[in-house]
Every structure is written in structure tokens, then in C-alpha cells.
């Protein structure tokens, strides 16, 4: 049986400016991808080769598990060889090999899930991307955003929140177009998309593919995406079709009726008035009356011809440069843009802010009422009085710590997915994101503990020898809250799921509470486990507050509270240790976030 593998080549009439933009052709040859499992090696891709031409829409079709998303991730350099997998073959852009950083210079990748910040509007999403990805004046950037909104038909909802679980927002189709526009606004030469029509109605799916078709043809760009079950109208828009079955191509070439004619030549005749895509998917699933597995020699020969065509393309084409579209903005500018966005998100969560304010006030009033006008030290100061005062000091260190920790544990993991997508798109790196977010998170971490201190300190009647006593108390509480923020960052960066982070982190904190020197004298711990106390922020916060409270102008009273507690550090040494714990937690959080980024890549 004679076969012809036809990789379509089209020419488009374009302006010299568009041609000068430098189009990009993607060629891949003999791609094999094997993963290591307990049962042995599993080959997901079995030596596939192909060409994705500029100015064309290339659709990768296949049933679940066929390898289409794996191939897309290999082309976009999101998969590489490691200890658990082996990747062979070559992938070229304009006949040049490229890595992930070089991929970001000329291409972009749109994930299947629309990962966006729910409290940002559509317009603000585009403005953030264009500020970090495009050069030009502010007016030019605004024009670019307006053009993208118009092209994606998002003008009507441009000032609507993206929305999510707690905020009502845009529709699923508008959300998908926003995700695509977020990447297209930097005008990449190639765009890779994973299941862009997944979960959309037929009209919205058609409009998405029509948009991508126009982007490819009008700008001579390369568009490659995976798709599971396209409608007939969508099927007719494919310039190039790649069909995968069990990790091998059974077809690659022109789309539309060319695919139908190809398969009908050896017994796979598409019924009249049926959707060719549905019929061909039934072939790939093995549900057709004529079984595709009955033609092994045919597909071996087909695969051989395809490899020869790709090999000829590589050997006879000249190398070309691929365009560099990434604009390297300054570190300060990146930090400022991220901080401004985080501040906007903070302001747009008034319920959370009110809840944290209410929490600060209620906890302070609750403590103040329980310990209202606690006895001041006198010559008749008893052990019971000291115990009461120790209780309020220690409880305050716990409440302020947890009041900062819990909100951080909820918000950090949820925003981490957005960070990973934006960092992968090279909008910014880990450092500016981390610093920009930290700057904004410091605001409530300082304000709310200070409010609690103002209320509780005077209600309880703590040491009022001078104003410095109160301000040192508030300062210590704020530093302790910063430790809560640091531990929250640590848990949020180490765990991808907020529920897991919230479940595990308290288990880490509980030993620190037990070894703080409040429930048991610090010198009475067994040597094999007593070292934990030196890692406890509660120990140092309690130490500093106790020194501040029990150091009075005048004579020393008996019993001496500081002697009873065996406080072995001065108040400023304790503060230095607290600051050190905060600093170490922040450093490790940054390291974990960097490791997560590398793992995702």
C-alpha cells in the first residue's frame, strides 16, 4: 500500500514588519520518553518526529494516555531527563536547540487550568503582564492592553474581578480568554496550549480556536495545542493535525478532509454527516469496525517516511535566530509592581482585614478582662500573683504568633500556583516576588499586634514605670508576630496544599510551646531533648516580656520572678534570638520556594 506523508507548507501575505518579527518553526525528531516505575520502564513516546510550521494551527489529538500532553510539555521544555525518566531525541526552533530560558524568549505556554488571582480584574491582569513584559511608555502600554481586550472581546468585563470560590467573577469562557491574553500580550512567536477548550461549551470553544487561528495567520505565529474531542467546525480550522495512539503518530499532515481521505484509503471510511473528529477518535480508541491494530506494518512504514521528511527538513534548512521578546525590567521595578499588586489584593479582601482586626481587638479585650488590674509587685507579692502574670505574658506570645501564622498559611499556598505560572513565563524571578509579597505582609503583621498591645497592656495593668516599658512590650509582640509570619511562609512554601500546610504546621509548633520554659523550667529538661527550647520563638518572647515586666525601678522584691523563671538571657539578647528565628525562617522559605520552582520546571 502506497502512502504519502504530506507536511503542508503555506505562504501568507504579510507586511515587512511582521516578517521582520522573525517567525519560528518547531521541528522535533525521534522523541522517546520513558518513565521508571516499580513495574519497570514505561515508554510514553516511542520515537515521534514532526514539524510545527509558523502561520499554522497545529492540533495534537489523542485519547487519554496517548502522550499528547507529554509531547507538548517536551516541546515547551517542561520535561527533561532525570533520575526517574529518560528523554531522547532533539527539539529545534528555527533549527537551533533551545532550553527553558530560551523558550521563554520566543514562546509561551498556557496551562489547562486557568490560574489567575481572583481579586484582580481582567484589565489589571493584562496591565500587570504588559508592565513586566513590554517596553514603551505608559501610554503605549495602555494602548496595547486596550487592543488585547478588544481582540479577545473582553471589553465588557474588563473591570470585573476574575473571581473564584469566594468572589463572583467572569464566566468560564472569559476566564479562558483572559488566561490566553495574559500570555499573548507580550506577542510571542509561538504559543503552546494544553486543552484550551476543556470544560467550555461549543460556542466558546469555537471562539477560542478561532482566536488562535487568527493569531497564527495574521502574525505568522506558531500555534500548537492538545485537544481531546473537537467539534466539526473546530476540526475544519486545523492547518496541521498530529494523531497519537500509544505514543506513536498514526497521522501527521494537513487537517480537515485531508485526514479523512488519508484514512479512507485503507478502510477507515468516515460515515456521511458525522463529525470526522468523532470518527477518528473512535479509531484511536479502537472502537471502529476496522481495527487500527491490524495495520502494524503500515504504520511502521508511515513512521519511517515521516522521520525521513523531518530529517530532510533538518539537513537542508539553514539555521535561523529566534526572536528575543523578554524585556528585562529592573529588580526594583519588579518588586514595586508585585508589592502594588499584593497591596491591591489586601485592600480588596475587607472581610479578611475586618476579621483580623476583630480578632486583634477581641483577643486583647478577652485577655484584658480576665487579668483586669492584676496586682502590681509589692513586698507581699505572692507566687500566685507571679503565676497569673506569667500566664498572661505567655498567652499573649501564643495568641499574637498564631494570629499571624494562620492567615499566612491560608493565602501563601493559594497564590503560589500563580507565582509558579508567572515565574515560568519569566515575568519575574523568585527574589522580587518574595520581597514584594513580604513587604505588603509586614503591614498587617505590625499594625494588628500593636493594636492588641495598646488595648491589653493598660487593661491588665502591666509595668507602667515609664513609656519605654509599653513600647518594648509592643515591640516584642510585633517581633513574635514576625516569627509567626516567617513560620507561615516556611509552611506555605514547603507545602503545595493549604489544607496540608494547616494540618502539619501546628505539629511543628507544639514542641516549641512545650519547651518555652513556661510549663516546665528550662533547666529541668532532659539533655537529649532539651535542645528544642533553643529553637522556640515562644521561649525568647516570654523571656523578653518577663524581663520587661519584672524589672522595676526601686528595690528587688522577694520572691524574685526572674530568679524563679531561671531566665538566662537579657531582654535584648532574647530579642536578637527572635529576630534570628524570623530571619532563618524567611531564608529557608525563600530556599523552599526556589526548590519548588525548579521541581515544577
N, C-alpha and C positions, 0 to 999 in steps of 0.2 A: 504494500500500500504506500503510495507516494504522499509525502507530506510537504507542507511549506510553512515555515515559521516566518511570519511577517511582523517585524517591528516597525510600526508606522513612523514615518518622518513627515512632519508638516512644516510649512513655512507660513509665517504670518506677516502681514504688513504692519510695520511698527515705525514709530518715529525714531530718528537717530539717537535721541536722548534715552529712549527705552532700551535700544540695542547697546548703547554705551554703558548701561547699568550692569552689563555682564550677566547673562543667563547662566544657569548651572544645570548640567546633565549628570545624573547619578547612574553609575554603572557598578554592578556587583557580579562577581564571578566565583563560582564553585563554593558557595557559602554552606558550611556544615556547622551545625551547633549541637553539641552533645552535653547533657547534664548527667551528673553522677548521682545515683540513687542507691538505696540499700539493696535493691534487687539487681543492681548492675547499671551499666550505662544505657541511657535512653537518648536516641538521636531524634531531635525535634525538626531539624532541617537537614536535608540529605543532598547537599551539593547543588543548590539552586543558583541560577545565573539570570541576569536580566538588565534592562535599561529603562530608566525613567527620564523621559525627554522634557526639556523646558517647553513651555507653551502648551503642555498637555496635562490632563487629569488622568492619573493612574490609580486604578482601584484594585486592591488586593482582596480577593474573595476566598472564602473557605469556611468550612464548618468549624464548630468549636473544637479546639485542639489541633487544627490543621497546621498551625505555625504562622498564621498571618501577623499577629501582634509581635511575635518573636522576630520575624523578618523586619517589621517596621522599626522595632527597637534597635536592631543591629544596624540598619541603615542610618538611624539617628544617633548612633554611638552610645546608646544607653545600655548596651550589653557588651561585655568583653570577657576574655578568658580569665578564670580564677581557679581556686583550688577545687571548686565544685562544678566547674563547667569548662568545656573546650570549644573555642571558636576558631574556625579555619576559613580561608578564603580572603578575598580582598574587596574592599568597597572604595570607589573612587568618585570624586567630584571634579568634573572637567579633567578627568584622567590624572588627578592628584589624590594620594591618600590623605586622610584628614582624621583628626582626633575630636574629642568632645568640645574643646575650646574653639577649635577651628570651625566645627559645625555651627556653633553659635554665631560665627561671623557672617554666615550667609544663609542660615536656615533657622527654622523654629519648629517647635513640637507642641501640639495641642493634645492634652490628655483626654481620655474618655470622660472622666469626671470633671465637672466644671468647678474648679477650686477657686473661689473668689471670696473676698471679705464681705460679709452680709450687710454691714452697716455703711458701705460705700455706695455711692450712686454710680450708674453706668458711666456718666461723663467723667466723674472723678477717677474711675479705674483707668480710663484712656489717658487722662491728664497725667496721672502718676507714671504710666508707662512711657508716654512721649517725653516727659521731663528727663527721664533717666536713659532713654534710648535714642533720642533725636537731638540734633544740633539746630541752631537757629534762634531767632528772637522769640520772645514770649508770644508776640502776635502771630508769628509763623506757626508756632506750636498750636495755638488756639485754632487756627485755620485748619491744621491737619486733623485735630480732634473733631471739628465740625464736619469735615469731609468724610471721616470714617463713620461718624454717626449717621450721616445721610446715606452712605453706601450700604450700610448694614440695616437701614430702616429702623434705627433706634432713636430717632429724634423725639418721638412722642414720649418715650420712657427715660430720656437721658438724665432726668433729675429724680428718678425713682431709685430707691435702695435696691441693691441686688437681692437682699432678703435671704431668709433661711429659716431655721427652726423657730426662732423667737421673733423674727421681724418679717412682716409681709413685704413681698418684693415682686420682681418681674416674673414673667412666665418662663416655662422651660425652654421654649424656642428663643426668647430674648436672652436668656441666660447663656445658651449655647453660642449665639451670635456675639455676645459680649466676650466670651472666652476666646473666640476666634479673632475678634477685633483687637483684643488685648495683645495678641501676638502679631497681627498683621500691621499694626500701626507703625512698626519700625521698618516696614516694606522689605521683608526677607525675600531672597531669590527662590527659596524652597520652603514649602510648608508641609509638615508631616502631621497627620491627624489619626488618632485611634478611635474608630467607630463614631464619627461625627454625627450620625443620625440616630444613635442609640437612644431609645426612650422617647422619640419625638413622633408626632402624628405625621401623616403622609405629606400634607401640605408644607409643614415646617421643614421636614426632611428634604423635600424637593427644593425649597428656597435656599437651604444651606448649601446643597450641592451646586445649585445654580450660581450662587455667590462665588464658590470656589472655582467653578468653570470660568466665570468672567475674570476672576483674579489671574488665572493661568493664561488665558488667551490675550487679554488686554495688555498685560505687562510682561508677557513671555516668561512667566514664572513656572516653576515645577511644583505640582501639587500631587501628593501621594497620600492615600488613606486606606485604612481597612474598612470593610463594610460586610455586614452579615447577610442581609436579605433585602436588596434594593427593589424598589417598585419599577414598573416598566418605564415610566417617564425618567426616572433617575438612571436606569440602565442605559438609555439612549444617549446620555451625556458623557459617558466614559470614552475617553480617547484611547486609553490603553488598559487592558484587563490582564491581571495575573491571577490564575486559579490554582490554589494549593490543595492537595489531597495528601495527607500523611507525610507532610514535609517535603513534597515534590510538586513541581509545576506540571499540570496536565494541559495548561494552555497559557500562552503569553503572546499578546499581539493586539491588533485593532479591536475596539469594542463594538457595541451594537450588534447588528445582524451578522457581522463577520464571524463572531464566536459561534452563533447558531449554525451557520453554513459549515464551519470547520467541523463541528461535532456530528452534524448530519451526514457528513461524508463517510462515516464508518458506523452508522447505525443508530446514533442518538438523534432522533428526529423530534424536534420540539412540536407539541400539538398546536394546532391552529387556535388563535385567540387566547393563548395562555401567555403568561409573563415568562420570557426567556430566562430571567434570573431565577425564578422559582424552579423551573425545569432543570436548569443547570445545577442548582443547589441540590436537587434530588439526586442528580448524577453523582455529585461529590459525596453525598451521604450514602450512596449505594442503594437507593430506593427505586432506581429506574428499572424497567423491564430488562433492559440490556445492561449487564453488569460491567462497570468500568474496569474491574479487576481481571476481566477476560482478555485484556489487551496489554499485557505487560511488555511484550516486545515493541509494540507500537510506541509506548510512552518512553521506553528506553531510547528508541531511535529519535523521538521528538526531543528528549532532553539533550541528546548528543548534538543535534542540529542547533539547538538553542545555545549551547556552550560555544559552538564554533562561531556563531554570529557575534556573541559577546566578545569572544577572543579576538575576532577580526576588528571589531569596534575599538578595542583597547590598543591593538597593534598598529592600526592605520590612522588613528586620530592624534592630532597634536595636543600636547598639554596646554591647558589654559589656566589663568589665575581665577580664583573665585573671589567675589567681592567681599569687602570688609565693611559691615554696616554698624558694628558695635561702636558707640560713642563712649569713650572713657571719661565720665564725669569725675570731678574731684571727690575725694573721700569726705570732705566737709559737706559738700553739696548732697551726697548720698545720705549722710547721717541726718541732715536737716530735712530732706524730703521724707524719710522714713519716720522721723520724730514728729513731723507735722501730721502725717497720716495717722500715727498712733494717737496723737492728741485729739484728732478729729473723731477717731473711734471711741476714745474715752468720753468725750463730750456727748456722743450720741448714744451712750448707754446710761441715761439718767437713772433708770431703775437700779442698776448696779451701784452707781455712785450714792444714791439715796440709801440703799441697803447698807453700804459700808459706813456711811455717815451715821445712820441709825444704830448700827452695831457698835460704833465707837461711843456714842452717847449713852446707849442703854447699858453697855458693859461698865462704863465709868460710873453711871448712876447706881447700878446694882452693887458694885464694889463699895461705892461711897456710902450707900445706905446701910450695908451690912457692917462696915467698920466705921460708922459715923463717930467722929470725935474720939478716936482711940486714945487711951491715956498717954500722956507725954512722960518722958523719963523723969523720975523723981527719986528721992532717997529710998522710997518704998516700992520701987519698980520691981515687979514680980516676974517669975519665969513665964506665967500665963500671959502677961502683957507682952513679953518679948515674943512668945509663940504666936500671938494674934498678929503682931506687926510683921513677923516673918511670913506669915500666911498671906497677908495682903501683898507684900512685895513679890513673893514668888508667883502668886496667881496672876499678878499684873504682867510679869515677864512671859508667862504662858499665853495669856489672852492676846497680848499685842503680837506675839510671834505667830499664833495661829490665824489671827485676823488678817495678816498679810499673806500668809502661806496659801490659804485656801483659794482666794480669787486667782492667784497666780497659777495654781495647779489646774484651774479650770480653763483659763484663757490661753496659756502658753502652748499646750499641745494642739488646741484647735486652730491656732494661727500658724503652727509650724508647717502644715501642709502647703499653705500659701507661700511661706518663705522658701520651701524646697522647690516649688514650681518657679518662682521668680528668680531664685538664685541659679537654677538650671538654665533659665533664659538669659542669664548674665545681665540682669538689671542692676545687680549689686552683688557684693560678696558677703561672707558671714559677718565680718567685723562691723561694717556700718549698720547692718540690720540689728546686731546685738546691742551696739551702743545706742542707736536711735531708739530702740524699744526701752532700754534700761533708763534712759534719760526721762522718758514720759512716766514709766512705772515708779520712778522715785517720787513723783509729785504726791500721789495719794499715800505713799509709804511714809512720807514725812508729815503730811498735814493731819491725817486721821489719828495717829498715836499722840500727836501734840494736843489735839482737842480732848482726847481721853484723859491725858495728864492734867490739863487745866481744870477739868471737872473733878476728877477723883482726888487729886492731891490735897485740895483745900477742904473737901468734904471729910476726908479721913483725918485731916489734921496732922499731916506728916511734918517733918522737921522744917520749921519756919524761922530758923535763926537769921537767915538772910536770903535774898532773892536768888543767890547763886545755888542754894540747895535745890530750889524748884527747877531751875534751868538745867542743872546737872541730872536731876531725875528725868526730865523730859528728854534730854539728850541721850541718856542711857536707853530709855524706852524706844526711841527712834532707831538707835543703832541695833537694838534687839529686833526691831521690825525689819530692818535691812537684812539681818541674818535670815529671817523668815522669807524675805524676798529671794535671797540667794539660794536657800534650800529649795524654794519653789521653782526657781529657774533650773536647778540641778535635776529635780524630778521631772519637770516638764520637758527638758531637753533629752533626758535619758529614756523616757517612755513616749511612745507614739500615741498612746490612747490615754485620754484624760481619766477615764474610769480606773484604768490600771495604775496610773500615777497616784490618784487619790487613795487607792486601796493599799499601795505598797509604802508610800512615803510615811504615813503615821507609824508603821512598824519600825522605820528607821529612826523616828524622832523619840519614841517611847523610852529607849535606853538612855537617851540624853537627859530626859526629865528625871528618871530614876537616879542617875548619877550626878545630879546637880548639887548635892550636898545639903539638900533640904530635908528629904525623907530619912536620910542617914548621914551621919557625919562623914565628911570626905576622907578622913584618915582611918576610918574603920572598914573600908572596902578591902576585899581580898586582893592581894597583889596581882593575881593572874587576870583579874577583870577590872581592877580599879583604874586602869589607864583610860577607860572610856570617858571618865569625868573630864579629861583634858580636851576632849572633842566637843563637849557640851556647851552650847551658847547660853543655856539656862544657868549653868554654874557661874559664868563670868558676869552675866547680867545681874544675877542675885547678889554676887559678891560686891559689885559696884554700888547697887542700890542700898545694900546693908551698910557699907562704909559711909555712904552719903547720909543715911538716916541716923546712924548711931554715933556719929562724930559730932558732938555738941561743943559749943563754947562754954567753958566752965569746968567743973570737976568731973571726974570719971565716976560713974555710979556702979554699985555692986548689986547684982552680978553684971559683969561687962558683956553685952551681947556679942561683940566682935570676938572676944575670947571664947565664948560658948560655941560659936559657929566655926572656930578654927579657920578664919579667913586668912589665907596665906599670901594674898596679893593686895596691893593697894588699889584704890578705885581706878586710877588711871592705867595701871597695868592690866586690870580687868577689861577696861575699855579697849585697850590696844589688842587684847586677845579676841574680843568681839569683832573688832574691825578686821583682824586677820582671818577669822572664820568667814566673814562676809566676802572678803577678797578671794579666799581659796575657793569658796562655793561658786563665785562668779567665773573664776578662771576655769574650773572644771566644767561648768555649764557651757562655756564657750568651746571647750575641747570636745564635749559630747556632741554639741550641735555640729561642729566641723566633721566629726566622725560619722554622724548620721547623714550628712550631705554626701560624703564620699561613698557611704554604703549604698545610698539611693542611686548615685551615678553608676 
